[in-house]
């Protein structure tokens, strides 16, 4: 069986390619180039703008070295336009509306499992593969997406918007091992270019950025007030309400208020129309809590859950599973009632649903509520 694996120049995809070869697949690597800093005006907030070599080209060189060591062919394809049209434009549009999108989820849906899968199938590959920490289970004619063995690295949250066709076309070689074993195998194979390489932590395919400055390339800064939601006092100023997210405590630029330090303040709401940030003191303050939310842009990977089903949900990556009860508003909207009030649930972010280890799918948080009252502006 011919498999095309996304080879990123990182250690995870490198070891995934090795494991596929060990399992008897005919493996070809493929490096995706999806961001052009010059063409996309990626200047402000880019710590690598003056580097002699673009980080993507260094990643490509590392992927080439991995392919050479493993004895596989490496292709290179360009999805810069597709990434801009289907991922990055959406990200900017959501920030302008005051929401907090997750580009990695749409990067998977519209790039890694979209044009990449189409390219593979047009070119005679039977399957694609990724270095994600996730599992697939084939049962009763359907393919289910499951959490990986390494729960600390599990990436099903970012795969919650892929379709049945997409998940059934993909192999996840790292599903049954942990990160320590991945590093050990990379050292055993002497994959020098990636074995000790730091994991990517920036925006999908763009890399690490000073995020507020980076957004100013596309959304002009506009000064506004930071207001204490309890006293209604103006206690500071910001560069643009869209640059901040609910629950944020760093980078607010608030000076000492009656001897208190800025780290004691948390963003609890935003008014993008009037360019106001509302803050409250203490990470356990009641303003950060909500007890339900509506979810739209629904995607169910294999089975649609029944009305009134009790499930668990993640509202942020690495968050512990949170108990919820699901109710349908209509075919594309859900109401999730929380088992108890949860902190910093934020419109625009993903609500990802689980039944045990099975990732059912999810959607995007539309509104948040407390005791039946909508509390997002």
N, C-alpha and C positions, 0 to 999 in steps of 0.2 A: 504493500500500500504506500502510495506516494504522499508525503506530508510536507507542507510548507510552513515553517515556523518563523514567527516574528523574532528576529535576532537583533536585539536593541543595542548591543555593546555593554550589557550588564551581566552580572553573574547568574541571575535566575534563568534567563533565556538560554544562556550558554549551557548550563547543566541540564536544562530541559531538553535541548537538542541532543546532548550526549545520551540521556536516558532513552529517548526515542530510538536512537541508533541501536542501543543495547536490546531494545524490545523487537528489533527486526524491521523497523520501518525504513523506507527509502527517504532520507531526509534532505531537504534543501532549505537553506536559510534565506531570509529576506529582510533587508534593512529598510525601514520606512523613514523618509524625510518629509516632515509635515509642517515645518516652520522655517520661514526665511526672515531673519531679524531685519535685514536691510529693506526688503520689499514691504514688510509689515510695520515699519516705523517703530521698531522695538529699540528705543534709545534710552529713555528715562528708566531708572530702576534696573538696568541691565548690568550686572557686575562684570560681565565678560565682553562688553562691547569693544574694549580696546585690546583684547587678547590677540595674540598672533594667529591663533587657530580657533575657529568656531567650535564650541563644545560638541555640536552634532557631528562635525568631521572627525573629532577625536573618538567619538562613539563608533563611527563607521570604521575607523582604523582598528579599534578594539574588536569589533564584530568580525572584520576580515581576518584578524589574527586567530580568533576563536574558530572560525570556519576552516582555516588552514590546519590548525591543530587537530580538529575533529575529522578532517578529510571530507568536508561537504562543500558544495557550491554555495556562493552567496550572491543573491540578486539584490538590486537596489531599485526602489520605486519612490515616486514623488506624489504625495497627496497634499501639497501645500494649499491648493485652491479648495479642495474638499474640506480640509481642516478649518480654513477661514470661514467658508460658507456655512458649515453645519455644526461647528463646535465653538469657534472663537466669537463669531458674530452673535451667537446666542448668549455667550457669557457676558459680553458687553451690554447687550440689550437688557439682560436681567439685572445687572448692576445699576444701570440707569434707572430702573424701576424700584431700586432699593432692596432687591432680593439678593439671596446668597446662593448662586448656582454651584454645582460641582462639575467642572469640566471633564474630569476623568470618566464619569459615567457616560457622557455623550461621546467622548473620545472612543470608548469601547464600542458603543452602539453604531456610531457613524463612520469610524475609521478602521479600527482593528478587526471588527466583525462585520464591517460594511464593504467598502471598496477593496480592502485587503482580501476578504473572503471571495468577493466577485473575481478579483484578479487570479486567485488560486484556482478557482473552478474553471475559468476561461482557459487556463494554461495546463489543464490536465492533472491537477492535484486532487487526490481523493479527500483529504482532510487538511485543515489548518491546525496549528498548535500554538500555544502561548505559554510564557513563563509565569502565569498567574498562579497564586496559591488558591486553588479551588478544585473541586472534584465534579465528575459527571457520573450519573447512574442511569443506565438504560433499563427500563422496566415497562412491560405491557405496551410496547410500541411507542413509548415516549422517552425523552431524555430529560433528566432532572439535574439541577445544579445544586451541589451540596458544599457545605463548608469544608475547608481543607483540614488535614490532620493538624497542621500548625495553626492553632486558633489565634495566636498573636499576629500572624501574618496574613490570615484569611482575607481574600479580596473579593468575596462574593458581593459585598456592598456595591462595588464599582461595576459589577456585571448584572445588576438588577434590571436593566432595561434591554438586555439582549433577548432575541426571539427564540422560539423553539427551533427554527431552521438554523440559527446561528450557533446555539449551544450544541445541537446534534452534529454540527460539522467540525467541532473543535475538540482537541485532546489537551488535557492538563497534566503533564508529566510530573509536576511537583505536588500533586494533591495528597500524596501519602508520606511525604518527608518534611522535615523542618528546615529552617534556615541554617542551623548549625551543620546539618548534613550536606546542604547545598555548598556551603563554604568548604567543608572537608573534601567533597568530591572535586571541587574546582582546584584545590591544592594537589590532590592526588593525581589529577590530569595535567598538572602544571600549566593551567590556563592563566599565565602571568598577567595578561592584559586586563583580566576582570576579577581574579580570585580574591583580591583585597579591595576592590573598587567600592566606594561608598554608594549606598543605595540612592537612587534618584528620589528627591523629595519635593521637587518644584511642580509647576503646572505641567500637565501631561503634554509631552513633546516640546515644550518651551523651555523648561528648566527652572532653576531657582532665580527668583526675582525679588527685589524690594517692592512688595506688592502695591503699596499705595502709590509710589512713584511710577511703577509700571502702568497702572490704570490711567495715570494722567496723560499717557501717550494717546489715549482714546476717549477719555472723559475729562474735560477741563476741570481744574480745581475751582471750587466756589466756597468761599469762607462762610461759615454759619455758626450758630450758637450751640454750646453744650449746656443742657439744662438739667438741674437736679429735679427729678420727677416728683419728689415729695414737696420740696419747698418752692418749686417753680423759679428758683434763682438761676441766673446765668452764671455758671462757674468756670467757663472756659470757651474756647473757640476751636473749630475744626476746619479742615480743608475741603470737605465735601461729604455729605451724609452717606452717599453711596459707597464710600471707601470702608465703612465700618460694618461689623456684623454683630448680631445679638449675642451677648455673653462675652464680648471682647473686653479685656481689661488693660492690655498693654497698648502703648502708642497713642493714648488719648491726649497727652500733653496738658493734663490738668495739674496746676500747681497745688501747694498745700492749702487745704481749706480748714481753717481753725486748727492748724498743726497736723492735719491728716495728710497722708501721702496719696499720690495719684493711683497707686496700685490697688487702693481700696474701692475704687469706682468701677462699675461694670455697665456696659451698654445694655439697656433693657428695652429700648424702642427707638424707632427712627421715623421721622416725617420728611420724606424726600421732597415732597411738594414745597414745603416751607424751609427745607434744608436745616432741620433741627435734629440733634442727637439727644436722647434722654438717657440719663444715667441714674444709678442708685448704688448705695454703698453695700458691700459685703456679697460674697459669692452665694450665700444662702438667702438673699433677699427675695421677698415674695413676688416681686415684679418679674423675675426671671422664670416663674413657674407657669405652666399651663396644664390643662387636664384633657384636652382633646384637640384634634385638628382635622381639617378637610384635606384630601389628597386628590390630585388630578393627574392627567397624563399616565393613566394606568397601564401597566404591562405585567402580564402573568406568563411565566416562562413555560409551564407545562399545564397545571390545573388551576382553574379559577376557584378561589376559596368560597365557601358557602356563607350566606348571610348569618351574622351573629357569631362567627367563628372566633374563638379566642386564640390569638397568635402572639408572637413576639415581634418587635420591630427595632430597627436601629435608625436613629435620626441623624447620626454622625458616624463616620468611620471610627473604629476602635471603641465605640460606646458599647457598654454591656447591653445585652438584650433587654428590652423593656416590654412588659406585658401590655397587650391592647386587645380590645374587642372591636371587630370590624362590622360596619353597617354600610350598605349601598345607598347612596343618594340617587344616582342614576348610573347608566352604563359606563361612564368615565369619571365618576367621582365617588370617593369614599369618605365616611366619617370614621375616624379612629378614636375610640374612647380609651383613655389611659387607665391602667390599674390604679395608679396614684399620680399626683402631679409630677411632671418632669421638667427639667431645667433647660432653658435655652433652645427649645424647639423653634426653628426659624423658617419663615416662608422662603421658598425657592430651593431649599435643600431637599434631599431625597428622604423619603420614608421607605425603608426596605423591609419587607415582611418575611418572616421565617416560621416554618412549622418544624420545630426541632432543628436539625441540621440542614433541612431543605430550604433553599432560598426560593420562595414562591415568586418573587418579583417586587413590584412596588410602584411608586409614582413620586410626584413632586408636591411638597407641602404648599397648599394654597392659602389657607388661613389658620390661625391658631385661636383657641378659645379657653376661657376660664369661667366655670360655673355658667355656661351657656352664652357668655358675652364675648364677642370677637374683640381681641386685644391687640391685634396688629393694626398699624395705621396704613 
